[in-house]
Amino acid sequence: MIVMAVFVSAGVAPAGETGQPPGPPGDWLPTEGKGTNWLQSTARCRELLPKLKLDDPLVRKCLPNIGDKVRMIRWAEGFDWRTIPAVEFLENMLADLIAGKLPNTRYAGKGIAFPYWSQAMQRIEAIWLHVPPSYDPAKEYQLFMCYKCGGGIHYKKDEDGVGRAHGGYRPSVEVANQTDTFFAWSSLSIQVKGRMNANIELMEAIPAMAREFSISPDRVFLTGYSDGGFTAIWLASRFPHLVAGIAPDCANWQYSNVNQVGLYDVPFLMVDGWYDGGYVQTNFARFHVLHTMGYPVEVIFGKHGHTYAPYENVTEFAQILDWAKTKRRNLWPTRVRYATWNLYWNRAFWLSIERMADPCLAAQIDAEVKDGNRIDVSTWNVGAYRLTLGGKLLDPAKPVTVLTNGKESYAGPFKAELLIEPVKPPEGRFVKGPASHGGISARINADTYGSKDSLKMPGRRWMWVKPTAADEETAKLLADWYPKDAKPDTDLTDQDIAERSLFLYGGPEINRFTARIAADLPVKFGKGSFTIGKKVYDQPTCCVAFIHPNPLSARKYVIVYAFNDAAAFMRHRFFGPMKQIASAWHFREGDCVVMGVPGRQKQWGAEVAAAAFQTEHHLFDVDWRPHGRQPLGELAARFDYAQILRLRADAMREAAGADLAIISSYTPSWRLWRSWLPAGAVTIHDLATVDMLPEYITVGEIEGGVLYRVDGRGRASGLLPGAAASTVLADKRDPSYEAKTSLALSDIDPKKTYRVAMGYAGLPTYGVNPAKMPDIYFFASPEEFAKSEHTSLPVRNMHQIPLEVNDAVAQYIQKHKKVSPRAACFDLTQYLMNPQANEFGAYDWLHVGANVSWVRPDNAPPLTCRYTVNLGLRAAGDPDLAPPRQNSKRFLDGDLAACGKPLGSQFASLAKKLPVAVAMAGEEFAIVAGEDGKSYRLAAPGAAAVGRAILVNIGLANAGEKDVVGLAALGRTSMSRINPCLWPGRKRDQDAPEPYYYGFRAYPRPPGHDNAALFLFDGKAPPISVIAERQAGYNFGLFALSRPVEVEAGAASSMPLLFIAVDKPPKGPDIDLPAVLEALKAELMKKLSASAGRGAG
């Protein structure tokens, strides 16, 4: 049985040897060639081994385990604190057997560093294990594997001063000793959240522990706190056949709902607390979705926050363990459901996905055994799948029928394995299948065993190959780029090529091995450029990393690092020595990563993220060639991310047959591959390379009063007003409103139930008064949860459908042929995010943009920031909201530092014909430090300075007979953190004086540099409003600040701005920007006073 074999056979002794070692016991640990450390460490074992009585029944029973430990020790070169437990464990086993005692019972009620041989890592590993106090080898026990419940095994000095392995933490020894359960604490890094290779420890340590103790491999449960809870869900959803169930505590976000499809046969006890911030709501939404889909999921909520409380509360912990005692792994479930976007994890129980139809989309499969020896299979984007059959699933004596998507795909005699191919495999040498390269992508992802160690795994070993064909100047530039032990390309042997996967440093122009295989690679190289599909990258800063099967050894892989210009590449270090190892936050890199693509700076409004250089990701097709499928249709204009979300909402509603669609929040910026789509022909690859991870559409039923309601004071609330995007329009006066097909907020019937399609992030959850709830609240269904008078459910029957969001968008574009961005109207935040595409008709608008460049000392690269001043005006008494109008906005670019050259504009030329003139005049100053290094003053530009300031005065003159009101918004062209960029922050010392400025402070900042863009106030500051896309992420989305504007009839007013930067002198002390601003206050106020009343031209 293949599934069982994979689980149980891992973790055995070196080289796969098993059983009793040959020869007498005294010869089992030969000393020849061993060093002093090894000889000293094993002396006691070598003393005890000859005393073993091989005819003793107890000894004979234990010989296979003794053999495992002997081979493990024999294999080692020496021992440290992490590996010496292997020697100590064997010593204790031998001592017990010689004394006629049952081995390992001595550990009852204690924690030990349990050693085992890792076949994957080819070394001794250790894991902290707690043995129940009443341990009886004749009984069967369950085991809980704990993640991030104390950090796993670690080094610590005892009271005697000797350093030893320690471990455990939660549950504590005291709590664990009140149970009859084994506990093991994972030794994996908690920061990689169960990603690459996390399954290896589970596959190796569990069987090893089960051989030494009476732990049942069919009663292994995963638990963990926070990131550890994430890991429990991550592992069980990708490798469901390895566990009997999971009970994660306060698990944090999973980032995608694709893989949770694999939890269908995994009992799941969700443990959390009412006060666990956004995590408990995400967990409840996951529970609701899975329960509605028929998954075995139950919940325990307590009165706590993001804590270890469930492991410390004896009553709650006992309830968790008792839940587990009723569960047992079933390796032959009659129905298996599974989904994946990465074939490194591709299997659940007796079913595996062997090939995707299109790697740009996730693959999903649902297989169920029916009467008559028949298996019904439904697939989505599956090119090929494999069935591993057994007598516990079907009758081997009878014929087998397999139906795929309703069509017969096999009818014949029973076979142990069946490969079914719903989609014909592509022609060519290479086909994407289960990843033999260990899940590595274009760049190495964070790894549970350490990224460098994972590259040394047998069967996955990688070799670094440095170029030798570069000219002398290029070779000098690249000298510290590749590892010191990299092998010259001219020294590669046929054995290297056959046995190793290769990191190839340099394109074919400088690396001779890359040149050998260049004709068969998907990236084509030219002089100073490279091409992927139809896209040419010819900028000097562009560089590429991509993975591909080695054309000279198809079972091995190459990762090629190449660039257009060596000097530009090394200046920016896009793929420097440590940057091969991706951040632990990168869950997916793709097959090809292009860096150094010059960024496109947004001129008006704000992007989710902006940088001097962009990164582009590519997913190769199933044949390992650039994705070159036919365009779906055409995008009439460039889509920013907010417009992409509105496009997704429109597509989801249509594809799911829903009344409306809601996308509650943005994908966090660190999970975006890019935040825009270009105008022109669009492919599924374009859609799939926006968000890092795919997601399935969620559908539920929601009452209108939950979607939208207005209280007696006219304040709107509900799911719709706070959503990042939806298909419901703010007002019927929106130009895109059509009475028969559209919904506006005013159309929502509070008593009607709507079928709603939803994005995964920010799903609606529950209402509760936690103070009124019992200390521990258990429920097994949403309906049971809602029985309490203190709880409520805003959504019913919430479930996900096997349709990916990107697939829905692809269908939408194919249907509509040419798609334009849907403008947002009546929403000030959305308008200011993209004033060229969106509308806010209540005001006439003047948008002024300017680039401010801060010159740095010591030839450091200058910092260029783009700011916009957005001035919206209307006559006093006009409505706060109005439909879009023609000729309601004007865009001007200006030089803020152009002293004596005011930038002027007349609102009278716009739709409302307001008789208001605007003049913006700026003056530049140097900031000079006093001799004491603590005082500062303004000076003429060019003076020896520690900083620079640009003072801008915006003058408004109202020549009309009515007052004019509105707002002025100071904006940036990319979103940022709210704290610390909002400055001064809202939390200040109560005794501190009110600041005379408010605005943006740069973050992050280069060492020694600080800059800010600020509103200035002479007197009490007016109310300042933060303009942020609140759904862009926690503490993120800030892009503008606004202040009210009022100009009385026949009067004038002014609004000053200050742009300021300071740099630490090469030999001077640090400069504190707040201190500089305080020192300059009187001087700045004097200059503002002098310019006040000049009016506008």
Stockholm file with secondary structure:
# STOCKHOLM 1.0

chainA/1-1097         MIVMAVFVSAGVAPAGETGQPPGPPGDWLPTEGKGTNWLQSTARCRELLPKLKLDDPLVRKCLPNIGDKVRMIRWAEGFDWRTIPAVEFLENMLADLIAGKLPNTRYAGKGIAFPYWSQAMQRIEAIWLHVPPSYDPAKEYQLFMCYKCGGGIHYKKDEDGVGRAHGGYRPSVEVANQTDTFFAWSSLSIQVKGRMNANIELMEAIPAMAREFSISPDRVFLTGYSDGGFTAIWLASRFPHLVAGIAPDCANWQYSNVNQVGLYDVPFLMVDGWYDGGYVQTNFARFHVLHTMGYPVEVIFGKHGHTYAPYENVTEFAQILDWAKTKRRNLWPTRVRYATWNLYWNRAFWLSIERMADPCLAAQIDAEVKDGNRIDVSTWNVGAYRLTLGGKLLDPAKPVTVLTNGKESYAGPFKAELLIEPVKPPEGRFVKGPASHGGISARINADTYGSKDSLKMPGRRWMWVKPTAADEETAKLLADWYPKDAKPDTDLTDQDIAERSLFLYGGPEINRFTARIAADLPVKFGKGSFTIGKKVYDQPTCCVAFIHPNPLSARKYVIVYAFNDAAAFMRHRFFGPMKQIASAWHFREGDCVVMGVPGRQKQWGAEVAAAAFQTEHHLFDVDWRPHGRQPLGELAARFDYAQILRLRADAMREAAGADLAIISSYTPSWRLWRSWLPAGAVTIHDLATVDMLPEYITVGEIEGGVLYRVDGRGRASGLLPGAAASTVLADKRDPSYEAKTSLALSDIDPKKTYRVAMGYAGLPTYGVNPAKMPDIYFFASPEEFAKSEHTSLPVRNMHQIPLEVNDAVAQYIQKHKKVSPRAACFDLTQYLMNPQANEFGAYDWLHVGANVSWVRPDNAPPLTCRYTVNLGLRAAGDPDLAPPRQNSKRFLDGDLAACGKPLGSQFASLAKKLPVAVAMAGEEFAIVAGEDGKSYRLAAPGAAAVGRAILVNIGLANAGEKDVVGLAALGRTSMSRINPCLWPGRKRDQDAPEPYYYGFRAYPRPPGHDNAALFLFDGKAPPISVIAERQAGYNFGLFALSRPVEVEAGAASSMPLLFIAVDKPPKGPDIDLPAVLEALKAELMKKLSASAGRGAG
#=GR chainA/1-1097 SS CHHHHHHHHTTCSGGGCCSSCSSCGGGSSCCTTCCHHHHHHHHHHHHHGGGCCTTSHHHHHHHHHHHHHHHHHHHCSCCCTTTHHHHHHHHHHHHHHHTTCCTTGGGTTCEEEEEEEETTTTEEEEEEEECCTTCCTTSCEEEEEEESSSCSSEEEECTTSCEEEECCCSSCHHHHTTSSCEEEECCSCGGGTTCBTHHHHHHHHHHHHHHHSCEEEEEEEEEEBTHHHHHHHHHHHHSGGGCSEECCBSCCCCSCSSGGGGGTTSCEEEEEETTSHHHHHHHHHHHHHHHHTTCCEEEEEESCCSSSHHHHCHHHHHHHHHHHHTCCCCSSCSEEEEEESCTTSCEETTEEEEEESCTTSCEEEEEEEETTTEEEEEEESEEEEEEECCTTTSCTTSCEEEEETTEEEEEESCCSEEEECSSCCCSSSCCCCSCTTTTCCSSBCCBTTCHHHHTTSTTSCEEEEECSCSCHHHHHHTTTTSCTTCEEGGGCCHHHHHHCEEEEESCTTTCHHHHHHGGGSSEEEETTEEEETTEEECSTTCEEEEEEEETTEEEEEEEEEEESCHHHHHHHTTTCTTTTBCCTTCCCCCSEEEEEEECCCCSSSCBSCCCSEEEEEECCCTTSSCCCCCCCEEESSCEEHHHHHHHHHHHHHHHHTCSEEEECSCCCGGGBSCSEECSEEECHHHHHTTBSSCCEEEEEEEEHHHHCEECTTSCEESTTTTCSEESEESCTTSTTCCTTTCEEGGGCCTTSEEEEEECSTTCCCCEECGGGSCSEEEESSHHHHTTSTTEECSCEEEEEEEEEHHHHHHHHHHHHSEECCCCCBSCHHHHHHCTTTCBCTTSEEEEEEEEEEECCSTTCCCEEEEEEEEEEEEETTSCSCCCCCTTCEEEEECCTTCTTCCEEEEGGGSTTCCCEEEEEEEEEEEEEECTTSSCEEEECTTSSCSEEEEEEEEEEEECSSSCEEEEEEEEEEEEEESTTTEESCSCCCTTSCCCSEEEEECSSCCTTEEEEEEEECSSSCCCCEEEECGGGCTTEEEEEEEEEEEECTTCEEEEEEEEEEEECCTTSCCCCHHHHHHHHHHHHHHHHHHHTTCCCC
#=GC SS_cons          CHHHHHHHHTTCSGGGCCSSCSSCGGGSSCCTTCCHHHHHHHHHHHHHGGGCCTTSHHHHHHHHHHHHHHHHHHHCSCCCTTTHHHHHHHHHHHHHHHTTCCTTGGGTTCEEEEEEEETTTTEEEEEEEECCTTCCTTSCEEEEEEESSSCSSEEEECTTSCEEEECCCSSCHHHHTTSSCEEEECCSCGGGTTCBTHHHHHHHHHHHHHHHSCEEEEEEEEEEBTHHHHHHHHHHHHSGGGCSEECCBSCCCCSCSSGGGGGTTSCEEEEEETTSHHHHHHHHHHHHHHHHTTCCEEEEEESCCSSSHHHHCHHHHHHHHHHHHTCCCCSSCSEEEEEESCTTSCEETTEEEEEESCTTSCEEEEEEEETTTEEEEEEESEEEEEEECCTTTSCTTSCEEEEETTEEEEEESCCSEEEECSSCCCSSSCCCCSCTTTTCCSSBCCBTTCHHHHTTSTTSCEEEEECSCSCHHHHHHTTTTSCTTCEEGGGCCHHHHHHCEEEEESCTTTCHHHHHHGGGSSEEEETTEEEETTEEECSTTCEEEEEEEETTEEEEEEEEEEESCHHHHHHHTTTCTTTTBCCTTCCCCCSEEEEEEECCCCSSSCBSCCCSEEEEEECCCTTSSCCCCCCCEEESSCEEHHHHHHHHHHHHHHHHTCSEEEECSCCCGGGBSCSEECSEEECHHHHHTTBSSCCEEEEEEEEHHHHCEECTTSCEESTTTTCSEESEESCTTSTTCCTTTCEEGGGCCTTSEEEEEECSTTCCCCEECGGGSCSEEEESSHHHHTTSTTEECSCEEEEEEEEEHHHHHHHHHHHHSEECCCCCBSCHHHHHHCTTTCBCTTSEEEEEEEEEEECCSTTCCCEEEEEEEEEEEEETTSCSCCCCCTTCEEEEECCTTCTTCCEEEEGGGSTTCCCEEEEEEEEEEEEEECTTSSCEEEECTTSSCSEEEEEEEEEEEECSSSCEEEEEEEEEEEEEESTTTEESCSCCCTTSCCCSEEEEECSSCCTTEEEEEEEECSSSCCCCEEEECGGGCTTEEEEEEEEEEEECTTCEEEEEEEEEEEECCTTSCCCCHHHHHHHHHHHHHHHHHHHTTCCCC
//
